[in-house]
């Protein structure tokens, strides 16, 4: 193991992937160890206190490690992501910045994600004192290499645990968004520590997402990962029933289905533009959202709270699923003051969800024609989901 200065280090492993083709071969852990030993200059670096006068901002991946670094819980913080190809980009050490970002070659697409490259890095430089794993998780050998240090998990979604028991048993703490999610954790692992600490929605701060006057060339925007549970097919089927003058914009942060969804749109001959992956900066997401008349959320088993927060920031109506119980923890006072939710009993015909959601073949469909004509001068943000139930806030 390569020695490094004694300091407290935190690393967050996200689901984010880059690169297009998976590696042509899976190299051994020993091979990667030799490579990391040659790159000793890339060992973890302390962020001196003089450089900790920064604003805690960014996405859910960034904010928790930045906060821990700013208040002195740790001395170094890193973001670890996955790389599909043979040659992950080298770590950029030239710029003084709070978070160090590393990419590790994946062994393959199987989840939880395995990476001999990541495991070799841990064996070479030592495990982080605090390891946070978000989403679909990592293989057991990576967690075993960090045994004795503090391991934290968050699913970043509605299910509290998106990892199998042999993986989840390694964690010391699971962050959740609601008591029922914490109960799911303790039902599987009695005695495991949980904390209701939603790390997702706060990334939608009013400094990053806000409405402004802008031309709106798109009728609809959907910002979601290119993954099956986001149900882009619902939006595409609705668009296929409309004249080609209706346009939509789909923004992908990540996901393995981007090319499939592009092909589906071409086959249906619908007017859809696509952005990403890879993900785009938050400033661009904000600009793109301001270029659409309405936003939709089609996902199934989605986290949903961040959806509501986005709607609040844009001062737009929002409808969400009854089954998304965790949302009550996110609907804070500022959210209720800055947004309002549409009710089926709402007297505003122009925003009546019964005109937007129409049963078709047993499924909920989006009637864009009924909504689009009436949303010309109204920003709308709707989720088009089954079993909808509305939380009402304060009318603005």
C-alpha positions as CSV (number, residue, x, y, z in Angstrom):
1,X,0.0,0.0,0.0
2,X,1.3,3.4,-0.9
3,X,1.7,5.6,2.1
4,X,-0.1,9.0,2.2
5,X,-0.5,11.8,4.8
6,X,-2.8,11.0,7.6
7,X,-6.1,12.7,7.1
8,X,-9.8,12.0,7.1
9,X,-11.1,11.2,3.6
10,X,-14.6,10.8,2.2
11,X,-15.5,9.3,-1.1
12,X,-18.9,9.1,-2.8
13,X,-19.5,6.4,-5.4
14,X,-22.3,7.3,-7.8
15,X,-24.1,5.4,-10.5
16,X,-22.8,7.8,-13.1
17,X,-21.2,6.1,-16.1
18,X,-19.3,7.5,-19.1
19,X,-17.7,5.9,-22.2
20,X,-19.6,4.1,-24.8
21,X,-18.2,0.5,-25.2
22,X,-17.3,-1.7,-22.3
23,X,-13.7,-2.6,-21.9
24,X,-12.4,-5.2,-24.4
25,X,-11.0,-7.3,-21.6
26,X,-11.3,-7.4,-17.8
27,X,-7.8,-6.9,-16.4
28,X,-6.8,-8.3,-13.0
29,X,-6.6,-6.4,-9.7
30,X,-2.9,-6.9,-9.7
31,X,-2.6,-5.3,-13.1
32,X,-4.4,-2.2,-11.9
33,X,-2.4,-2.1,-8.7
34,X,0.8,-1.8,-10.7
35,X,-0.8,1.0,-12.7
36,X,-1.8,2.9,-9.6
37,X,1.6,2.5,-8.0
38,X,3.0,4.3,-11.1
39,X,0.5,7.1,-10.5
40,X,1.5,7.9,-6.9
41,X,1.1,11.6,-7.6
42,X,-2.7,11.0,-7.8
43,X,-2.9,9.9,-4.2
44,X,-5.6,11.6,-2.1
45,X,-5.0,15.3,-1.3
46,X,-6.0,17.3,1.7
47,X,-8.0,20.5,1.1
48,X,-6.4,23.0,3.3
49,X,-8.7,25.1,5.6
50,X,-7.7,28.2,3.7
51,X,-9.4,26.8,0.6
52,X,-12.6,25.8,2.3
53,X,-14.4,29.1,1.9
54,X,-16.6,27.8,-0.8
55,X,-20.4,27.6,-1.4
56,X,-22.0,24.2,-0.9
57,X,-23.8,23.7,-4.2
58,X,-24.2,21.3,-7.0
59,X,-26.1,18.0,-7.4
60,X,-27.0,15.4,-4.8
61,X,-23.7,13.7,-5.5
62,X,-21.7,16.9,-4.6
63,X,-23.5,18.5,-1.7
64,X,-23.0,16.0,1.1
65,X,-19.2,15.7,0.6
66,X,-18.8,19.4,0.2
67,X,-20.8,20.1,3.4
68,X,-18.6,17.5,5.3
69,X,-15.5,19.1,4.0
70,X,-16.6,22.7,4.7
71,X,-17.4,22.0,8.4
72,X,-14.2,20.0,8.9
73,X,-15.7,16.5,9.3
74,X,-13.2,15.3,6.7
75,X,-10.1,16.8,5.2
76,X,-10.5,15.5,1.6
77,X,-13.5,14.5,-0.5
78,X,-13.7,12.7,-3.8
79,X,-16.4,11.7,-6.3
80,X,-15.9,8.2,-7.9
81,X,-17.7,7.4,-11.1
82,X,-17.6,4.5,-13.5
83,X,-16.0,4.3,-17.0
84,X,-17.1,1.7,-19.6
85,X,-14.1,1.9,-21.9
86,X,-10.5,0.7,-21.7
87,X,-8.9,3.9,-20.7
88,X,-10.6,6.0,-18.0
89,X,-9.6,9.7,-18.1
90,X,-6.8,10.6,-15.8
91,X,-7.5,12.5,-12.7
92,X,-7.1,16.3,-13.2
93,X,-4.8,17.5,-10.4
94,X,-4.0,20.8,-11.9
95,X,-6.8,22.9,-10.5
96,X,-7.3,23.7,-6.8
97,X,-10.9,22.6,-6.0
98,X,-12.7,21.1,-3.1
99,X,-13.8,17.8,-4.8
100,X,-11.4,15.5,-6.6
101,X,-13.1,13.4,-9.3
102,X,-11.9,10.0,-10.4
103,X,-13.2,7.6,-13.0
104,X,-12.7,3.8,-12.7
105,X,-13.0,1.2,-15.4
106,X,-16.0,-1.1,-14.9
107,X,-15.8,-4.8,-15.2
108,X,-19.1,-4.9,-17.0
109,X,-22.8,-3.8,-16.9
110,X,-23.9,-6.1,-14.1
111,X,-25.2,-4.6,-10.9
112,X,-24.0,-4.0,-8.2
113,X,-21.1,-2.6,-10.3
114,X,-17.7,-4.4,-10.0
115,X,-14.5,-2.7,-10.8
116,X,-11.0,-4.2,-10.4
117,X,-9.7,-0.8,-11.1
118,X,-11.5,0.7,-8.1
119,X,-10.6,-2.2,-5.9
120,X,-6.9,-1.8,-6.9
121,X,-7.0,1.9,-6.1
122,X,-8.3,1.1,-2.6
123,X,-5.7,-1.5,-2.0
124,X,-3.0,0.9,-3.2
125,X,-3.9,4.1,-1.4
126,X,-6.0,2.7,1.4
127,X,-9.8,2.9,1.8
128,X,-11.5,6.3,2.5
129,X,-12.5,6.8,6.1
130,X,-16.1,7.4,5.0
131,X,-17.4,5.7,1.9
132,X,-20.8,6.7,0.6
133,X,-22.4,4.5,-2.0
134,X,-25.5,5.8,-3.9
135,X,-27.9,4.0,-6.1
136,X,-27.3,0.5,-7.5
137,X,-24.2,-0.2,-5.3
138,X,-20.8,-1.8,-5.8
139,X,-19.6,-5.3,-5.6
140,X,-18.9,-6.9,-2.2
141,X,-15.1,-7.1,-2.7
142,X,-15.0,-3.3,-2.8
143,X,-17.0,-3.0,0.5
144,X,-14.9,-5.7,2.1
145,X,-11.7,-3.8,1.3
146,X,-13.2,-0.8,3.3
147,X,-14.1,-2.9,6.3
148,X,-13.5,-1.1,9.6
149,X,-14.2,2.3,8.0
150,X,-17.7,4.0,8.0
151,X,-19.9,2.9,5.1
152,X,-23.1,4.9,4.2
153,X,-25.7,4.0,1.6
154,X,-28.6,5.9,0.0
155,X,-30.7,4.5,-2.8
156,X,-31.5,7.9,-4.4
157,X,-34.9,6.6,-5.2
158,X,-38.2,5.4,-3.7
159,X,-37.0,1.8,-2.7
160,X,-34.9,2.2,0.3
161,X,-32.5,-0.6,-0.7
162,X,-31.7,-1.1,-4.4
163,X,-29.0,-3.6,-3.5
164,X,-29.1,-7.3,-2.5
165,X,-28.8,-8.3,1.2
166,X,-25.3,-9.6,0.8
167,X,-24.3,-6.1,-0.2
168,X,-26.5,-4.0,2.1
169,X,-25.3,-5.9,5.2
170,X,-21.9,-4.2,5.0
171,X,-23.3,-0.7,5.6
172,X,-23.1,1.1,9.0
173,X,-25.8,3.7,8.1
174,X,-28.5,4.0,5.5
175,X,-29.9,7.4,4.7
176,X,-33.6,7.5,3.8
177,X,-36.2,10.1,3.0
178,X,-39.0,8.8,5.3
179,X,-39.8,6.6,8.2
180,X,-41.4,3.9,6.0
181,X,-38.1,3.7,4.1
182,X,-36.2,3.3,7.3
183,X,-38.6,0.5,8.3
184,X,-37.8,-1.3,5.1
185,X,-34.1,-1.2,6.0
186,X,-34.6,-2.5,9.6
187,X,-37.0,-5.2,8.3
188,X,-34.2,-6.6,6.3
189,X,-31.4,-5.8,8.8
190,X,-32.7,-5.5,12.3
191,X,-30.6,-3.0,14.3
192,X,-29.0,-1.3,11.3
193,X,-28.8,2.5,11.8
194,X,-30.9,4.7,9.6
195,X,-31.3,8.5,9.4
196,X,-34.0,10.4,7.6
197,X,-31.7,12.8,5.8
198,X,-33.0,13.5,2.2
199,X,-29.9,14.4,0.2
200,X,-31.6,14.7,-3.1
201,X,-34.0,17.6,-3.4
202,X,-31.8,20.3,-1.9
203,X,-29.7,20.4,-5.0
204,X,-32.6,22.2,-6.7
205,X,-31.6,25.5,-5.0
206,X,-33.0,28.8,-6.1
207,X,-29.5,29.8,-7.1
208,X,-29.4,27.1,-9.8
209,X,-33.0,26.6,-10.9
210,X,-35.3,29.6,-11.4
211,X,-37.8,30.8,-14.0
212,X,-37.2,33.7,-16.3
213,X,-38.7,35.1,-19.5
214,X,-37.5,33.1,-22.5
215,X,-38.7,32.0,-26.0
216,X,-40.3,28.6,-25.6
217,X,-39.7,26.5,-28.8
218,X,-40.7,23.3,-27.0
219,X,-44.2,22.2,-25.9
220,X,-42.8,19.7,-23.4
221,X,-39.6,18.9,-21.6
222,X,-38.7,15.7,-19.8
223,X,-35.5,15.7,-17.7
224,X,-34.7,12.1,-16.7
225,X,-32.2,9.4,-17.0
226,X,-32.3,7.2,-20.1
227,X,-33.5,4.2,-18.1
228,X,-36.6,2.0,-18.4
229,X,-38.3,3.0,-15.2
230,X,-38.5,6.6,-16.3
231,X,-41.1,5.5,-18.9
232,X,-40.3,7.7,-21.8
233,X,-42.6,5.5,-23.8
234,X,-45.6,7.1,-22.2
235,X,-44.5,10.5,-23.6
236,X,-43.6,9.1,-27.0
237,X,-47.0,7.4,-27.4
238,X,-48.8,10.6,-26.5
239,X,-46.7,12.6,-29.0
240,X,-47.4,10.0,-31.7
241,X,-51.1,10.9,-31.5
242,X,-50.5,14.6,-32.1
243,X,-49.7,16.6,-35.1
244,X,-45.9,16.8,-35.9
245,X,-46.0,20.5,-34.9
246,X,-45.9,19.4,-31.3
247,X,-42.3,19.3,-30.1
248,X,-40.6,17.8,-27.0
249,X,-37.1,17.9,-25.5
250,X,-35.6,15.0,-23.5
251,X,-32.6,15.7,-21.4
252,X,-30.6,12.7,-20.2
253,X,-28.2,12.9,-17.4
254,X,-27.1,9.3,-17.8
255,X,-28.5,5.9,-18.7
256,X,-28.0,3.0,-21.0
257,X,-31.0,3.5,-23.2
258,X,-30.2,6.8,-24.9
259,X,-29.7,5.3,-28.3
260,X,-32.7,3.0,-28.0
261,X,-34.9,6.0,-27.1
262,X,-33.6,8.0,-30.0
263,X,-34.4,5.1,-32.3
264,X,-37.9,4.8,-30.9
265,X,-38.5,8.5,-31.6
266,X,-37.3,8.1,-35.1
267,X,-39.5,5.1,-35.7
268,X,-42.6,6.9,-34.4
269,X,-41.7,9.9,-36.5
270,X,-42.3,12.3,-33.5
271,X,-40.7,15.7,-33.1
272,X,-38.2,15.1,-30.2
273,X,-34.8,16.6,-29.6
274,X,-32.4,14.9,-27.2
275,X,-29.6,16.2,-25.0
276,X,-27.0,13.9,-23.5
277,X,-25.7,11.7,-22.1
278,X,-23.2,12.8,-20.9
279,X,-24.9,15.1,-18.5
280,X,-24.9,18.9,-19.0
281,X,-24.1,21.6,-16.4
282,X,-27.0,22.7,-14.2
283,X,-27.0,26.2,-15.8
284,X,-27.8,24.6,-19.1
285,X,-30.5,22.4,-17.5
286,X,-32.1,25.5,-16.1
287,X,-31.9,27.2,-19.5
288,X,-33.5,24.2,-21.3
289,X,-36.3,24.0,-18.7
290,X,-37.1,27.6,-19.4
291,X,-37.4,26.9,-23.1
292,X,-40.5,24.6,-22.7
293,X,-44.1,25.4,-22.0
294,X,-44.7,22.4,-19.7
295,X,-42.6,19.7,-18.0
296,X,-43.7,16.1,-17.5
297,X,-42.5,13.3,-15.3
298,X,-43.5,9.9,-16.6
299,X,-41.4,7.7,-14.2
300,X,-42.6,4.6,-12.4
301,X,-41.1,3.8,-8.9
302,X,-39.4,7.1,-9.1
303,X,-38.1,9.1,-6.1
304,X,-40.4,12.0,-7.0
305,X,-39.4,14.5,-4.2
306,X,-36.8,16.2,-6.4
307,X,-39.6,16.5,-9.0
308,X,-41.7,18.5,-6.6
309,X,-38.7,20.7,-5.6
310,X,-38.0,21.4,-9.3
311,X,-41.6,22.4,-9.7
312,X,-41.5,24.6,-6.7
313,X,-38.4,26.4,-7.9
314,X,-40.1,27.1,-11.2
315,X,-43.3,28.1,-9.5
316,X,-45.2,25.5,-11.4
317,X,-48.1,23.2,-10.7
318,X,-47.1,19.7,-9.7
319,X,-49.0,16.4,-9.5
320,X,-47.5,13.3,-8.0
321,X,-48.3,9.7,-7.1
322,X,-50.1,8.7,-3.9
323,X,-47.6,5.9,-3.4
324,X,-44.7,8.3,-3.1
325,X,-45.0,8.7,0.6
326,X,-41.5,10.1,1.2
327,X,-42.6,13.4,-0.5
328,X,-44.1,14.7,2.7
329,X,-40.6,15.1,4.1
330,X,-39.6,17.3,1.2
331,X,-42.6,19.6,1.1
332,X,-41.1,22.1,3.4
333,X,-42.7,25.5,4.3
334,X,-40.7,27.3,1.6
335,X,-41.9,24.7,-0.9
336,X,-45.5,25.3,0.0
337,X,-45.1,29.0,-0.2
338,X,-43.4,28.9,-3.6
339,X,-45.6,26.4,-5.5
340,X,-49.0,24.9,-5.7
341,X,-50.2,21.5,-6.7
342,X,-53.1,20.7,-9.0
343,X,-56.1,19.0,-7.7
344,X,-58.7,17.0,-9.6
345,X,-61.3,19.2,-8.0
346,X,-59.5,22.4,-8.9
347,X,-61.9,24.8,-10.6
348,X,-59.3,25.9,-13.1
349,X,-60.3,24.0,-16.2
350,X,-57.1,25.0,-17.9
351,X,-55.1,23.0,-15.4
352,X,-57.6,20.2,-14.5
353,X,-55.7,16.9,-14.5
354,X,-58.8,15.1,-15.6
355,X,-58.2,16.8,-19.0
356,X,-54.6,15.8,-19.0
357,X,-54.8,12.2,-17.8
358,X,-57.2,10.1,-19.9
359,X,-57.4,6.3,-19.6
360,X,-56.4,4.4,-22.7
361,X,-56.2,0.6,-22.8
362,X,-56.0,0.5,-19.1
363,X,-53.0,2.9,-18.9
364,X,-52.8,6.6,-18.1
365,X,-52.0,8.7,-21.2
366,X,-51.0,12.3,-21.5
367,X,-53.3,14.4,-23.6
368,X,-50.9,17.1,-24.8
369,X,-53.4,18.6,-27.2
370,X,-55.8,19.4,-24.4
371,X,-53.1,20.9,-22.2
372,X,-50.8,22.5,-24.8
373,X,-53.4,24.9,-26.1
374,X,-54.2,26.1,-22.6
375,X,-50.7,26.2,-21.3
376,X,-49.4,28.9,-23.8
377,X,-49.2,31.5,-21.1
378,X,-48.8,29.2,-18.1
379,X,-45.8,27.3,-16.9
380,X,-46.9,23.8,-16.1
381,X,-45.1,20.9,-14.4
382,X,-47.0,17.7,-14.3
383,X,-46.2,14.1,-13.5
384,X,-48.2,11.7,-15.6
385,X,-48.4,8.7,-13.4
386,X,-50.8,6.0,-12.2
387,X,-52.7,6.4,-8.9
388,X,-52.2,10.1,-8.8
389,X,-53.0,11.9,-5.5
390,X,-52.3,15.6,-5.1
391,X,-50.7,17.5,-2.2
392,X,-52.1,21.0,-2.1
393,X,-50.0,23.9,-1.1
394,X,-50.6,27.7,-1.0
395,X,-51.9,29.3,-4.2
396,X,-49.6,32.0,-5.5
